[in-house]
Amino acid sequence: MATKAKAFAAAAAALSLSVSAGAALAEIRVGIVAVNYNSPSINRQVVTATEAARERGWTVEDYDGRGDQVATNNAAMAFIDRGFDAIINIASPNPQMIQVIDYAAERGVPFVSTFSGLAPGIVADIGSNNTADGVIATTELMGRLEGRGHVVKFNWNVLPALRERDHGFHATVRDFPDLRVTEIEVRVPGQVDDAFNQMTNLLLANPDIDAVWTGWDELVAPVVRAIEQAGREDDIIVVSMDGIPEVFDMIRSGGPVALTVAYDVDRMGSTAVAVVEAALGGETPASRILTLAPCLVTQDTAPAQGERPDFGNCTLFSGEAFAAQ
């Protein structure tokens, strides 16, 4: 691993010299890949990364894997073969892209990702402390349930960020013996329809469901639709993580959705581009994991319609409002 790091550093230094001697940074070409653009937060990160790169005068091409990881890897490889200067991976599991990452390092091409997990050879992965976020969302849920009842958990444990949130959930609930958990691994792609169908069936078979925990906000709307069709909107709580506008609206309306841990996905996309720019200049961050602060969004703290949370002035802790009184 040390040898690989030295090779990448040497390649980055050589690339820096070639950039300063000939190709200006304004001539940089960046390939952006994602295994699935359909998720609103993934789509937003692609948009903001593209905007940030084009503001620098760079050329950007993107690729939507439509749920096919092999095709996503092949597209990233093709960008490298075509002489692109950097790869940005948006929420595709880095552990499933090791060959791409190794190839990028061999060619001196910085590989930067968001919400994709740690893997040897990347410049950095930009995201949140997902394990902590899973703890926060689950702790808030336990407080509302008084630590007992029946919780359904929906997640997709392939993506490292979602798996980390899962770890946070389990770390929190392990000391609540009166809690029953039903775990559902959703199918991706097709996660929206699958979440709706599975929730519908669960409600038919389990009249005792008290709450639903979803690994990311895209699953909230289909889960709520199933709950409402079953007439259970007044007695089931839904909590999540991500922070998409549709879920903010649901929280604001006072329905089943109690909260989400919201991420500054716009900043994640632009930060990925800033990390690429630094890497092209021969500078890499000390840590390969770069985390940005999220916000806890409840009915009391939900932003106005069409607005995003103020990530510089929000809190992750529900007791702060009372402590300030």
VOBA-1610 file (N, C-alpha, C; in pm, whole numbers, padded with zeros to 5 digits, always signed):
BEGIN
Met+00082-00120+00000Met+00000+00000+00000Met+00086+00125+00000Ala+00202+00120+00072Ala+00293+00234+00073Ala+00351+00255-00065Thr+00384+00144-00136Thr+00438+00154-00272Thr+00338+00218-00365Lys+00209+00176-00351Lys+00105+00233-00435Lys+00087+00382-00409Ala+00096+00422-00282Ala+00083+00563-00247Ala+00197+00644-00307Lys+00322+00588-00302Lys+00436+00658-00360Lys+00422+00671-00511Ala+00370+00565-00573Ala+00351+00569-00719Ala+00251+00675-00757Phe+00143+00682-00679Phe+00042+00785-00710Phe+00098+00924-00688Ala+00176+00942-00579Ala+00234+01074-00552Ala+00329+01115-00663Ala+00409+01018-00713Ala+00502+01049-00822Ala+00426+01084-00949Ala+00318+01008-00974Ala+00239+01036-01094Ala+00172+01171-01083Ala+00122+01203-00962Ala+00058+01333-00942Ala+00157+01446-00960Ala+00280+01426-00912Ala+00382+01530-00929Ala+00415+01550-01076Ala+00426+01437-01150Ala+00454+01447-01293Ala+00341+01516-01366Leu+00217+01482-01325Leu+00101+01546-01387Leu+00100+01694-01358Ser+00138+01732-01236Ser+00142+01874-01199Ser+00241+01949-01287Leu+00359+01888-01311Leu+00460+01953-01395Leu+00410+01969-01538Ser+00341+01865-01589Ser+00293+01873-01726Ser+00183+01977-01739Val+00100+01990-01636Val-00006+02091-01639Val+00054+02230-01642Ser+00153+02254-01555Ser+00212+02387-01548Ser+00293+02419-01672Ala+00352+02316-01736Ala+00436+02340-01852Ala+00354+02354-01979Gly+00243+02283-01990Gly+00170+02284-02116Gly+00022+02308-02096Ala-00051+02201-02066Ala-00197+02211-02056Ala-00237+02290-01933Ala-00307+02398-01952Ala-00356+02478-01840Ala-00471+02406-01773Leu-00495+02443-01645Leu-00605+02380-01573Leu-00738+02401-01643Ala-00749+02508-01721Ala-00874+02535-01792Ala-00900+02431-01900Glu-00800+02350-01935Glu-00816+02250-02040Glu-00843+02111-01982Ile-00867+02103-01854Ile-00887+01975-01786Ile-01019+01910-01831Arg-01015+01778-01847Arg-01136+01700-01877Arg-01164+01606-01760Val-01288+01608-01712Val-01328+01528-01597Val-01443+01437-01637Gly-01432+01309-01601Gly-01541+01214-01620Gly-01612+01191-01488Ile-01745+01208-01488Ile-01826+01186-01368Ile-01912+01063-01391Val-01902+00965-01300Val-01979+00842-01312Val-02064+00821-01187Ala-02178+00758-01204Ala-02263+00717-01092Ala-02338+00592-01134Val-02352+00499-01043Val-02419+00374-01077Val-02568+00394-01099Asn-02623+00502-01045Asn-02768+00524-01061Asn-02800+00671-01036Tyr-02832+00747-01142Tyr-02865+00889-01128Tyr-03005+00911-01074Asn-03089+00808-01066Asn-03230+00829-01032Asn-03250+00884-00892Ser-03163+00849-00799Ser-03177+00899-00662Ser-03159+01051-00662Pro-03254+01126-00604Pro-03247+01273-00610Pro-03118+01331-00555Ser-03066+01277-00444Ser-02945+01334-00386Ser-02823+01304-00473Ile-02820+01187-00537Ile-02711+01154-00629Ile-02715+01246-00749Asn-02834+01265-00803Asn-02850+01353-00919Asn-02804+01494-00887Arg-02837+01540-00766Arg-02799+01677-00728Arg-02647+01690-00716Gln-02580+01588-00664Gln-02434+01593-00654Gln-02369+01596-00792Val-02425+01521-00886Val-02374+01524-01023Val-02389+01665-01081Val-02505+01725-01059Val-02532+01859-01113Val-02434+01961-01055Thr-02417+01961-00923Thr-02332+02063-00861Thr-02184+02040-00892Ala-02143+01913-00903Ala-02004+01885-00944Ala-01980+01932-01087Thr-02077+01907-01174Thr-02064+01951-01313Thr-02057+02103-01322Glu-02142+02171-01247Glu-02142+02318-01249Glu-02009+02372-01198Ala-01958+02314-01088Ala-01832+02363-01029Ala-01716+02341-01125Ala-01716+02228-01196Ala-01608+02201-01292Ala-01616+02296-01411Arg-01735+02319-01462Arg-01750+02407-01579Arg-01721+02552-01545Glu-01747+02591-01420Glu-01710+02726-01377Glu-01559+02747-01385Arg-01483+02639-01373Arg-01337+02646-01385Arg-01290+02637-01530Gly-01385+02624-01621Gly-01349+02612-01762Gly-01318+02471-01805Trp-01349+02372-01720Trp-01317+02234-01752Trp-01425+02174-01842Thr-01388+02070-01913Thr-01482+01991-01992Thr-01530+01874-01907Val-01661+01851-01906Val-01718+01745-01822Val-01802+01652-01908Glu-01785+01523-01888Glu-01874+01421-01943Glu-01920+01334-01828Asp-02047+01294-01831Asp-02095+01208-01723Asp-02155+01079-01779Tyr-02170+00984-01689Tyr-02223+00853-01727Tyr-02314+00801-01616Asp-02437+00762-01655Asp-02533+00703-01564Asp-02534+00552-01584Gly-02492+00479-01482Gly-02487+00334-01492Gly-02622+00266-01490Arg-02728+00339-01454Arg-02865+00283-01450Arg-02871+00152-01371Gly-02796+00150-01262Gly-02797+00034-01175Gly-02697-00074-01210Asp-02621-00057-01316Asp-02527-00159-01362Asp-02385-00117-01321Gln-02331-00183-01218Gln-02199-00147-01168Gln-02089-00180-01269Val-02102-00290-01340Val-02001-00327-01440Val-01993-00221-01550Ala-02109-00177-01596Ala-02113-00074-01700Ala-02053+00056-01648Thr-02078+00087-01521Thr-02023+00208-01460Thr-01871+00201-01456Asn-01819+00086-01415Asn-01674+00067-01411Asn-01614+00080-01551Asn-01680+00019-01649Asn-01629+00025-01787Asn-01627+00168-01839Ala-01728+00246-01803Ala-01733+00385-01846Ala-01618+00465-01785Ala-01590+00441-01657Ala-01478+00510-01591Ala-01345+00471-01656Met-01328+00342-01686Met-01208+00296-01755Met-01193+00365-01890Ala-01305+00379-01961Ala-01302+00442-02093Ala-01261+00588-02084Phe-01307+00658-01981Phe-01265+00797-01961Phe-01113+00804-01945Ile-01059+00713-01865Ile-00914+00712-01843Ile-00840+00682-01973Asp-00888+00583-02049Asp-00825+00547-02176Asp-00830+00663-02276Arg-00932+00746-02265Arg-00947+00860-02358Arg-00864+00980-02314Gly-00789+00965-02205Gly-00701+01073-02163Gly-00763+01175-02071Phe-00877+01141-02008Phe-00937+01234-01913Phe-00843+01253-01794Asp-00848+01372-01735Asp-00752+01410-01632Asp-00794+01369-01491Ala-00923+01340-01470Ala-00970+01302-01337Ala-01103+01228-01349Ile-01131+01146-01248Ile-01258+01075-01238Ile-01325+01116-01107Ile-01454+01151-01115Ile-01535+01174-00995Ile-01644+01067-00993Asn-01648+00990-00886Asn-01747+00884-00868Asn-01851+00930-00767Ile-01976+00937-00811Ile-02084+00982-00723Ile-02163+00860-00675Ala-02143+00823-00549Ala-02224+00722-00480Ala-02232+00588-00552Ser-02119+00543-00606Ser-02105+00404-00653Ser-02005+00339-00559Pro-02030+00219-00510Pro-01943+00160-00407Pro-01797+00150-00451Asn-01709+00224-00386Asn-01567+00215-00420Asn-01509+00075-00407Pro-01551-00004-00307Pro-01497-00141-00300Pro-01528-00225-00424Gln-01630-00185-00502Gln-01661-00255-00626Gln-01594-00190-00747Met-01508-00090-00722Met-01441-00019-00831Met-01288-00025-00814Ile-01239-00126-00744Ile-01096-00134-00714Ile-01011-00136-00841Gln-01053-00210-00942Gln-00975-00216-01066Gln-00967-00078-01132Val-01078-00004-01127Val-01080+00131-01183Val-00984+00221-01105Ile-00992+00213-00972Ile-00909+00297-00886Ile-00760+00267-00908Asp-00728+00138-00916Asp-00588+00099-00941Asp-00540+00151-01077Tyr-00625+00138-01178Tyr-00589+00183-01312Tyr-00569+00334-01315Ala-00657+00407-01245Ala-00643+00552-01238Ala-00511+00590-01172Ala-00475+00521-01064Ala-00350+00550-00994Ala-00229+00523-01084Glu-00235+00412-01159Glu-00124+00380-01250Glu-00106+00487-01357Arg-00217+00546-01400Arg-00211+00646-01506Arg-00197+00788-01453Gly-00186+00802-01322Gly-00174+00935-01262Gly-00300+01018-01272Val-00416+00951-01271Val-00546+01019-01283Val-00612+01021-01145Pro-00632+01137-01085Pro-00697+01143-00954Pro-00838+01083-00958Phe-00869+01001-00858Phe-01001+00939-00844Phe-01062+00991-00715Val-01165+01073-00727Val-01232+01135-00612Val-01376+01088-00612Ser-01433+01065-00493Ser-01569+01014-00486Ser-01650+01087-00379Thr-01782+01067-00386Thr-01873+01114-00281Thr-01960+00996-00238Phe-01980+00981-00109Phe-02068+00878-00053Phe-02039+00739-00110Ser-01912+00707-00134Ser-01879+00581-00198Ser-01791+00491-00113Gly-01743+00539+00000Gly-01666+00457+00091Gly-01515+00464+00066Leu-01442+00419+00166Leu-01297+00422+00160Leu-01245+00303+00081Ala-01143+00326-00002Ala-01075+00219-00074Ala-00933+00265-00101Pro-00834+00174-00100Pro-00696+00213-00127Pro-00684+00277-00265Gly-00608+00387-00272Gly-00580+00449-00399Gly-00665+00569-00434Ile-00776+00592-00362Ile-00856+00711-00392Ile-00787+00835-00335Val-00817+00951-00393Val-00768+01076-00336Val-00846+01107-00210Ala-00980+01100-00220Ala-01065+01122-00102Ala-01208+01084-00138Asp-01284+01048-00034Asp-01428+01028-00046Asp-01496+01134+00039Ile-01584+01212-00022Ile-01650+01323+00047Ile-01791+01279+00084Gly-01828+01296+00210Gly-01962+01256+00253Gly-01992+01306+00391Ser-02051+01219+00472Ser-02084+01252+00609Ser-02034+01139+00698Asn-02041+01160+00830Asn-02010+01051+00922Asn-02137+00967+00934Asn-02153+00874+00839Asn-02280+00803+00826Asn-02315+00717+00947Thr-02214+00659+01011Thr-02241+00580+01130Thr-02303+00667+01239Ala-02245+00785+01259Ala-02299+00879+01357Ala-02439+00925+01318Asp-02462+00947+01189Asp-02595+00990+01143Asp-02699+00881+01169Gly-02659+00754+01147Gly-02751+00645+01178Gly-02785+00639+01326Val-02686+00668+01410Val-02711+00672+01555Val-02808+00785+01590Ile-02786+00902+01529Ile-02870+01017+01562Ile-03015+00994+01520Ala-03037+00948+01397Ala-03174+00922+01351Ala-03242+00816+01438Thr-03167+00712+01474Thr-03225+00603+01552Thr-03249+00644+01697Thr-03159+00724+01752Thr-03179+00774+01888Thr-03305+00859+01897Glu-03324+00946+01799Glu-03446+01027+01795Glu-03570+00939+01785Leu-03560+00832+01706Leu-03674+00741+01693Leu-03702+00669+01825Met-03595+00622+01891Met-03614+00552+02019Met-03682+00642+02122Gly-03644+00770+02121Gly-03706+00862+02214Gly-03855+00876+02191Arg-03895+00873+02065Arg-04038+00884+02032Arg-04114+00756+02064Leu-04046+00642+02053Leu-04110+00512+02080Leu-04094+00466+02224Glu-04020+00543+02305Glu-03988+00504+02441Glu-03914+00369+02444Gly-03839+00343+02337Gly-03752+00226+02335Gly-03821+00093+02315Arg-03947+00094+02271Arg-04016-00034+02251Arg-04111-00025+02131Gly-04152-00143+02085Gly-04243-00147+01971Gly-04182-00225+01855His-04243-00210+01740His-04203-00284+01620His-04157-00184+01514Val-04029-00193+01475Val-03971-00104+01375Val-03936-00184+01251Val-03973-00132+01136Val-03932-00190+01009Val-03816-00107+00955Lys-03708-00173+00916Lys-03590-00104+00863Lys-03570-00141+00717Phe-03571-00038+00631Phe-03543-00056+00488Phe-03404-00002+00457Asn-03323-00081+00388Asn-03192-00032+00349Asn-03139-00113+00232Trp-03026-00067+00176Trp-02954-00138+00070Trp-02808-00140+00113Asn-02765-00254+00162Asn-02635-00262+00230Asn-02517-00290+00137Val-02530-00250+00011Val-02419-00260-00083Val-02333-00134-00079Leu-02398-00018-00076Leu-02326+00109-00072Leu-02267+00130+00067Pro-02135+00158+00078Pro-02073+00173+00210Pro-02142+00276+00299Ala-02184+00390+00243Ala-02249+00492+00325Ala-02376+00438+00390Leu-02453+00360+00317Leu-02576+00304+00371Leu-02546+00194+00472Arg-02441+00119+00447Arg-02402+00016+00543Arg-02357+00078+00675Glu-02287+00190+00666Glu-02245+00260+00788Glu-02366+00311+00866Arg-02466+00363+00798Arg-02589+00407+00867Arg-02654+00287+00936Asp-02649+00172+00870Asp-02703+00050+00929Asp-02630+00015+01059His-02496+00031+01059His-02419+00005+01180His-02466+00097+01293Gly-02492+00224+01259Gly-02539+00319+01359Gly-02673+00278+01418Phe-02762+00227+01331Phe-02893+00179+01377Phe-02875+00066+01478His-02796-00034+01441His-02781-00152+01528His-02708-00119+01658Ala-02612-00027+01652Ala-02543+00012+01775Ala-02639+00077+01873Thr-02741+00146+01821Thr-02835+00216+01908Thr-02941+00124+01966Val-02994+00032+01886Val-03109-00048+01931Val-03069-00170+02014Arg-02941-00203+02019Arg-02902-00329+02084Arg-02936-00332+02233Asp-02951-00217+02296Asp-02981-00214+02440Asp-03129-00193+02469Phe-03215-00214+02368Phe-03359-00200+02388Phe-03425-00337+02367Pro-03432-00418+02471Pro-03483-00555+02456Pro-03630-00563+02419Asp-03706-00455+02442Asp-03848-00458+02410Asp-03877-00408+02269Leu-03770-00393+02189Leu-03786-00348+02051Leu-03778-00467+01957Arg-03873-00474+01865Arg-03870-00576+01761Arg-03835-00508+01629Val-03741-00565+01554Val-03696-00507+01428Val-03718-00606+01314Thr-03784-00559+01209Thr-03795-00634+01084Thr-03707-00567+00980Glu-03609-00641+00929Glu-03511-00582+00836Glu-03545-00621+00692Ile-03549-00519+00606Ile-03579-00538+00465Ile-03465-00484+00380Glu-03409-00568+00295Glu-03308-00526+00198Glu-03381-00498+00067Val-03387-00372+00027Val-03460-00336-00094Val-03380-00373-00219Arg-03451-00390-00328Arg-03388-00421-00456Arg-03349-00291-00527Val-03224-00284-00570Val-03172-00167-00643Val-03109-00216-00773Pro-03152-00160-00891Pro-03254-00057-00910Pro-03395-00112-00887Gly-03491-00022-00893Gly-03630-00058-00865Gly-03668-00039-00721Gln-03587+00040-00647Gln-03604+00054-00503Gln-03736+00120-00462Val-03786+00212-00542Val-03910+00281-00505Val-04028+00186-00508Asp-04044+00115-00618Asp-04155+00019-00629Asp-04140-00094-00528Asp-04017-00139-00507Asp-03994-00248-00413Asp-04029-00206-00270Ala-03990-00085-00232Ala-04022-00036-00097Ala-04173-00027-00077Phe-04243+00024-00177Phe-04390+00034-00167Phe-04453-00105-00153Asn-04413-00197-00239Asn-04473-00330-00236Asn-04443-00403-00106Gln-04319-00393-00059Gln-04282-00462+00064Gln-04353-00401+00185Met-04365-00267+00187Met-04434-00203+00298Met-04583-00239+00299Thr-04642-00244+00180Thr-04783-00282+00169Thr-04805-00421+00227Asn-04720-00515+00190Asn-04734-00652+00239Asn-04708-00662+00389Leu-04610-00587+00437Leu-04580-00590+00580Leu-04697-00538+00663Leu-04762-00434+00615Leu-04876-00376+00688Leu-04993-00474+00694Leu-05011-00551+00589Leu-05118-00650+00588Leu-05093-00761+00690Ala-04965-00796+00707Ala-04930-00910+00794Ala-04894-00868+00936Asn-04867-00738+00958Asn-04817-00692+01089Asn-04893-00568+01134Pro-05005-00587+01200Pro-05081-00470+01249Pro-05013-00396+01363Asp-04901-00450+01415Asp-04834-00389+01530Asp-04719-00297+01493Ile-04698-00267+01363Ile-04585-00182+01323Ile-04602-00042+01380Asp-04497+00008+01446Asp-04500+00140+01508Asp-04417+00243+01433Ala-04315+00198+01361Ala-04225+00295+01298Ala-04151+00231+01181Val-04099+00318+01094Val-04018+00275+00981Val-03891+00360+00978Trp-03778+00293+00963Trp-03646+00358+00947Trp-03600+00329+00806Thr-03573+00432+00727Thr-03523+00410+00591Thr-03381+00462+00579Gly-03298+00387+00506Gly-03157+00422+00494Gly-03132+00549+00416Trp-03226+00585+00329Trp-03213+00712+00255Trp-03352+00758+00211Asp-03364+00889+00187Asp-03493+00954+00171Asp-03573+00910+00050Glu-03509+00857-00051Glu-03582+00815-00171Glu-03688+00710-00138Leu-03668+00636-00030Leu-03762+00531+00008Leu-03879+00584+00090Val-03871+00708+00136Val-03973+00761+00226Val-04109+00773+00157Ala-04113+00832+00038Ala-04242+00855-00029Ala-04317+00726-00055Pro-04254+00620-00110Pro-04331+00497-00130Pro-04375+00432+00001Val-04293+00441+00104Val-04331+00386+00234Val-04452+00462+00290Val-04450+00594+00282Val-04562+00674+00332Val-04689+00647+00251Arg-04673+00630+00120Arg-04789+00601+00035Arg-04855+00471+00080Ala-04776+00370+00110Ala-04831+00243+00157Ala-04899+00260+00293Ile-04836+00338+00381Ile-04894+00362+00513Ile-05028+00433+00501Glu-05034+00536+00416Glu-05158+00611+00399Glu-05268+00526+00336Gln-05232+00441+00240Gln-05332+00354+00178Gln-05388+00253+00276Ala-05306+00219+00378Ala-05352+00127+00482Ala-05426+00199+00595Gly-05435+00333+00585Gly-05502+00410+00689Gly-05426+00416+00820Arg-05293+00404+00815Arg-05212+00400+00936Arg-05129+00527+00957Glu-05160+00635+00885Glu-05076+00755+00890Glu-05072+00823+01026Asp-05170+00794+01112Asp-05174+00860+01243Asp-05098+00784+01352Asp-05054+00661+01323Asp-04990+00584+01429Asp-04859+00517+01390Ile-04801+00555+01276Ile-04670+00504+01238Ile-04577+00621+01213Ile-04456+00615+01271Ile-04353+00719+01256Ile-04253+00674+01151Val-04208+00768+01068Val-04104+00739+00968Val-03987+00833+00991Val-03865+00777+00996Val-03743+00858+01007Val-03646+00814+00897Ser-03558+00907+00858Ser-03470+00876+00746Ser-03344+00960+00752Met-03266+00951+00644Met-03143+01028+00627Met-03127+01064+00480Asp-03087+01185+00452Asp-03057+01233+00317Asp-03089+01382+00306Gly-03219+01416+00310Gly-03256+01556+00305Gly-03297+01604+00167Ile-03394+01535+00104Ile-03443+01580-00026Ile-03567+01667-00006Pro-03594+01761-00097Pro-03706+01855-00078Pro-03840+01786-00056Glu-03866+01676-00123Glu-03993+01605-00107Glu-04014+01562+00038Val-03907+01517+00102Val-03918+01474+00242Val-03932+01593+00335Phe-03865+01704+00304Phe-03886+01826+00383Phe-04034+01864+00383Asp-04097+01856+00266Asp-04239+01890+00255Asp-04324+01798+00342Met-04290+01669+00343Met-04365+01573+00425Met-04348+01601+00573Ile-04227+01635+00613Ile-04202+01667+00754Ile-04280+01792+00793Arg-04275+01891+00707Arg-04342+02019+00735Arg-04494+02001+00748Ser-04550+01906+00675Ser-04695+01886+00675Ser-04748+01820+00802Gly-04656+01761+00880Gly-04699+01699+01005Gly-04757+01560+00990Gly-04724+01490+00881Gly-04772+01353+00860Gly-04684+01252+00930Pro-04674+01131+00876Pro-04597+01025+00943Pro-04447+01054+00953Val-04391+01135+00861Val-04247+01155+00857Val-04205+01251+00968Ala-04131+01201+01065Ala-04094+01281+01182Ala-03965+01359+01160Leu-03869+01300+01087Leu-03738+01367+01076Leu-03653+01302+00969Thr-03553+01376+00927Thr-03445+01322+00845Thr-03316+01390+00886Val-03205+01318+00873Val-03073+01378+00888Val-03031+01422+00748Ala-03026+01553+00727Ala-03008+01609+00593Ala-02862+01636+00563Tyr-02823+01608+00438Tyr-02685+01627+00394Tyr-02674+01744+00297Asp-02560+01812+00304Asp-02534+01925+00215Asp-02479+01872+00083Val-02569+01811+00003Val-02524+01743-00118Val-02469+01841-00223Asp-02519+01964-00223Asp-02464+02063-00316Asp-02316+02085-00287Arg-02284+02100-00161Arg-02145+02125-00122Arg-02058+02002-00145Met-02117+01884-00132Met-02040+01763-00157Met-01993+01757-00302Gly-02082+01791-00395Gly-02044+01791-00535Gly-01936+01892-00566Ser-01951+02013-00513Ser-01851+02117-00540Ser-01719+02087-00468Thr-01726+02024-00350Thr-01604+01988-00278Thr-01526+01882-00353Ala-01596+01790-00416Ala-01527+01687-00496Ala-01444+01752-00605Val-01498+01855-00668Val-01424+01926-00774Val-01305+02000-00715Ala-01322+02061-00598Ala-01211+02131-00533Ala-01098+02035-00498Val-01133+01913-00455Val-01032+01813-00423Val-00958+01768-00550Val-01033+01753-00660Val-00970+01720-00788Val-00871+01830-00827Glu-00913+01955-00815Glu-00827+02067-00852Glu-00698+02066-00771Ala-00709+02041-00642Ala-00590+02035-00558Ala-00500+01918-00598Ala-00562+01802-00627Ala-00484+01685-00664Ala-00410+01707-00795Leu-00473+01777-00889Leu-00406+01807-01015Leu-00287+01900-00995Gly-00289+01974-00885Gly-00176+02059-00849Gly-00075+01990-00759Gly-00095+01859-00737Gly+00000+01783-00657Gly-00029+01780-00508Glu-00148+01830-00466Glu-00183+01834-00324Glu-00298+01738-00297Thr-00281+01651-00199Thr-00387+01560-00159Thr-00416+01579-00010Pro-00541+01558+00033Pro-00576+01578+00174Pro-00509+01474+00263Ala-00487+01511+00388Ala-00423+01419+00484Ala-00509+01297+00511Ser-00642+01316+00510Ser-00735+01205+00531Ser-00805+01171+00400Arg-00824+01042+00376Arg-00895+00999+00256Arg-01047+01001+00275Ile-01092+01034+00396Ile-01234+01050+00424Ile-01258+01195+00466Leu-01337+01268+00390Leu-01369+01407+00421Leu-01519+01417+00449Thr-01554+01459+00571Thr-01694+01463+00610Thr-01743+01607+00626Leu-01866+01629+00583Leu-01931+01760+00596Leu-02046+01751+00695Ala-02074+01862+00762Ala-02175+01862+00869Ala-02316+01850+00812Pro-02398+01759+00867Pro-02539+01750+00831Pro-02626+01830+00926Cys-02757+01823+00905Cys-02855+01889+00993Cys-02966+01791+01028Leu-03017+01802+01149Leu-03137+01728+01188Leu-03259+01812+01151Val-03342+01761+01062Val-03460+01835+01017Val-03585+01769+01075Thr-03658+01845+01156Thr-03785+01802+01214Thr-03892+01903+01173Gln-04013+01884+01222Gln-04119+01979+01188Gln-04085+02118+01241Asp-04013+02125+01352Asp-03976+02254+01409Asp-03864+02323+01334Thr-03780+02245+01265Thr-03662+02304+01201Thr-03664+02295+01048Ala-03771+02242+00991Ala-03776+02223+00845Ala-03766+02358+00774Pro-03687+02365+00667Pro-03675+02491+00593Pro-03804+02524+00519Ala-03819+02649+00483Ala-03936+02690+00406Ala-03938+02618+00273Gln-04055+02607+00214Gln-04068+02534+00087Gln-03975+02593-00018Gly-03902+02504-00085Gly-03809+02547-00188Gly-03673+02587-00138Glu-03653+02586-00006Glu-03523+02626+00050Glu-03451+02504+00108Arg-03320+02520+00126Arg-03238+02417+00187Arg-03208+02455+00332Pro-03173+02359+00417Pro-03133+02395+00554Pro-03009+02485+00552Asp-02996+02566+00654Asp-02876+02648+00670Asp-02771+02562+00739Phe-02688+02494+00659Phe-02597+02395+00715Phe-02490+02456+00805Gly-02470+02587+00795Gly-02372+02651+00881Gly-02425+02686+01018Asn-02558+02678+01036Asn-02617+02724+01163Asn-02723+02629+01217Cys-02722+02504+01173Cys-02823+02411+01223Cys-02761+02318+01326Thr-02842+02227+01378Thr-02794+02137+01482Thr-02833+01994+01448Leu-02761+01900+01508Leu-02796+01759+01495Leu-02864+01706+01621Phe-02888+01794+01716Phe-02931+01748+01848Phe-03060+01818+01890Ser-03166+01737+01910Ser-03298+01794+01937Ser-03307+01868+02068Gly-03218+01837+02164Gly-03224+01905+02293Gly-03169+02046+02292Glu-03103+02086+02185Glu-03044+02219+02181Glu-03147+02329+02195Ala-03266+02310+02138Ala-03370+02413+02147Ala-03412+02437+02292Phe-03419+02329+02369Phe-03458+02344+02510Phe-03342+02399+02593Ala-03219+02358+02559Ala-03103+02406+02634Ala-03084+02555+02618Ala-03128+02608+02504Ala-03109+02752+02478Ala-03212+02839+02550Gln-03317+02777+02606Gln-03422+02856+02672Gln-03377+02905+02811
//
